[in-house]
Amino acid sequence: MLRKDGSTVPVEIVGKLLKNDAGLPVGFQGSTHDITERVAAREETARLHENEIRINYSTHSASPSARLGVCPRSTKPCSVTSSP
């Protein structure tokens, strides 16, 4: 659906065909619902899932000491970085 400013808005459309007593179509009845928040939530869920996959990959491919967050030969925490 288009807004007055020309931008699009995702909507869900629900409708039904109206019929007279003889069963002949006489019109339509329907409504639209803005689903912007639903779409944003789906996109955020997908983004978080991708991040989780990357974290799991880097955790499983890192050295055992890096997985624990400790640099070898040190008691200080180290940053875990990985290259794909």
C-alpha positions, 0 to 999 in steps of 0.5 A: 500500500502507498502512503501519501508521501509515496513510501510503501507500508506492508499491510495484511488484507482480509476480505470477503465477497458479499452475496444476496439471498439468491447467492449472487455477488453484490459487493466486497467487504474488507479491511487492511492492517498495517503490519510494519511492526510484524515485518520488523520483528521478523527481520530482527529475528532473522538478524539475531539468528544469523548472528547466533550462527556466526557466534556458534561458528566462531566459537566452535572453530576457535582454540579451546583457550579462546573459547574460554575467553582466556589468552594462552599463557595469560590470565587476562581475558582476550577478545575472540576474533575469527576470519571466515 
